[in-house]
Amino acid sequence: QVQLVESGGGLVQPGGSLRLSCAASGGTFSLYAMGWFRQAPGKEREFVAAISRSGGNTNFADSMKGRFTISRDNTKSTVYLQMNSLKPEDTAVYYCAADRRIYPLSASSSPSDYDYWGRGTQVTVSS
């Protein structure tokens, strides 16, 4: 059983930056592809970004391309989401998730491909 704990959320002004972290425990981190999703009030959970086991393959939602980057440190069992040029519409609870499927290059955008989820961290973009 993998436990995921997100951190790094908070209040930031439009145009600002935040870096989210997700620390994993209870499993072999390097065997999991990792993803970030978000959910705003009254909206469905949506894909943000994903990264393959080794970090060699990444995937981003179109609205995040060029603003967000995803990375991982397998020695620290941690995945990161660097968010720049934040907009009010980026306000949401951000969740990390782990995909235990066997495909080494997978960086899936589908929530149903993920087996473990963190509890989320709130990001609020407001002046």
N, C-alpha and C positions, 0 to 999 in steps of 0.2 A: 504494500500500500504506500503510495507516494503522497506526501503532504507538501502543499505549495503555499507559501506565504508571500503576499505582495507587500511592497512598501514604496514610499517615495511620492505618494499623491499629496495633494494640497491645493491651495488657492494660488492662482497665478494670473497676472494681467494678460490681456490679449497681446500677442506677439512674443510672449515669454516662452520659457523652456522648462521642462521637467524631465527627470530621468526616473523611470520606474524600475524597480528590481523585483525579482521573484526568486526566492530561495527554495530549493527543493530538498527534501529529506525522505528517507525510507526506501529509496530505490537507487538503481544505477542510472544516474542522470544522463550519461552519454548515450544511453539506449533510447532516449525519448526525444522525439521532435517536440518543439515547444511553440505555443501560440499565445497571442494576446487578443482578447476580445473586449468589447465594451458594451455597456447598456445604459442608455439615458432614460430618465423617467418617462414612462408611458410608451417606450419604444422597445422593439425586440433587440436581443443581443446581436451585435454585429462584429464581423471579423475586422481586426486591425492589422496584424502582422504575424508571420510565423517563420520559424527557422528550423532547418533540418538538424539531425543529430550532431553532425560535426561542425555545423555552422556554415557549410559550404553553399547552401541553397537557402534563399530567403524569398518571402512572398508578402506583398503588401496590398491592402485595399487601395483602390485608385485614389481615393480622397486623401490618403496618407502619404502617397509617394512623393518623395522630395522633401517631406517635412519630418517624417519619423524614420528612425533606424532601429533595427533589432540586432542584438548580439548576444552571445552566450560565453560563459567561462566554465567549461566542464570541470576544471580543477576546483572551482568554488561552488559547483552545482547551482549556478545562478544564471538567469536570463534577464536581459535588460531591454527596456524600451526607451529610447531617447526621443523626446517629443519637442520639436522646435516650431516656431511660428504658430503658436497655439491660438485657436479661435474659440469664441464662446460655444460654438456647436461641437467642440471637442469635450465639453462637459459631460461626464459620465462616470460610472463605476467601471474601473478597468480590472479585468480578470486575466490571470495567466492559466494555462492549461497544458497538460502533458498528453502526448499521443504515443502509445506504446506499440503501435503497429510496426511491422518488420521492415518497412521500406526506408532505406537509408537516406534517400534524397527527399523524402516527403516533407512538405511544409504546407499542410492543408489549411484551407480557409473554412472548412466545414466543421461546425461545432460537434457534430455527431461522431467525428473521427477522434475526438479527445476523450480520454478516460478519466482524467483527474483534473480537478479544478480548485483554484484557490478561492478565498472568500471575497477578494476584491479590495481595491483601494480607490477612494474618491478623488477625482480630478475636477476641479472647478476653475473655469476660465472666465474671469469677470473683472471689470474695472471698478 
